[in-house]
Amino acid sequence: MEQTRPAQKLSDLETAIHSYVRPDTFPLAIRVMKKEEVLPEWVKRPAKDFGKTFSICQGVTMARRYGWALAMGGEDLSCPIAKIAFGFEEELDYYTKGSLTDGMYTKTCNLGELTEAAVPKFTKDEAGTVLIAPLGRASFEPEVITVYANSAQVMRMVAGALYHTGGEITSSFTARADCADIVIKTIKTNKPQVILPCYGDRVFGQTHDHEMAFTIPFAMADAFIEGLQQTHKGGVRYPVPTYLQYEAKYPDTYEKLNDMFDSNL
């Protein structure tokens, strides 16, 4: 498969997603900037530009609904779980022992400890400013592509992602910290993920009940584009073309009227 330059690949990817998936909000490019990398000048910083701190899921929703490009470092974050997951703060015992889940997500602190341990995390060395932008506005090479969509559209993307590999996509869910699943798990596994939006994403990111998300490493973009194209050609499409070539069965009174029509022939 011919390899394309990042800018052209982003354009081709945006075209393919809009053509074959048709999401309601902008597909996103996400990169965790290394400490030596310089951020683009045109991105919005929550603390600097709004005088507020946000959760990662708020930033994701701003990018996908407003079309903004945002950069979020530790100083921009309000969510304590994200601060730990993205490596900006240490895992204090109060967190690791399940205090945040006790009685809310889990029956006991001991069970909550298992839940918090399952959240993907960066080390301090891996931490960096999270840069998020719609594909059409991304002037950087992303690590992760994220699309929020309904379940049929996510199914469509799963089919496209598996076109060259077969098999299955395996994802895990905790109802917590989907920002870590979107960014950290996708980067660390280097595999596509189906994302179940967490409770915080719905409360603070205002993600709708019908929405899920799908992520794919940018390194897989060429194969994903071709996978969307070829599965469309093979008949896997969105909107799903429901089967309509059947003869309907109507209520008895309707059928009686049809019989009267036939008797008048």
Protein Blocks (a to p, Z undefined) as FASTA:
>chain_A
ZZddfklmmmmmmmmmmmmnopabdcdddddddfkbccdfkbccfklmnopacdfklmmm
mmmmnopacdddfklpfblklmmmnopaccdfklmnommmgoklpmblklmmmmmmmpcc
ddfklgccdddddfklmcbdcfbdcddddfklmmmmmmmmmmmngpidddddehiakllm
mmmmmmmnopacdddddfklmmmnopafkbccddddfklmmmmmmmmmmmmmnopacddd
ddfbbcddddfklmmmmmmmmmmZZ
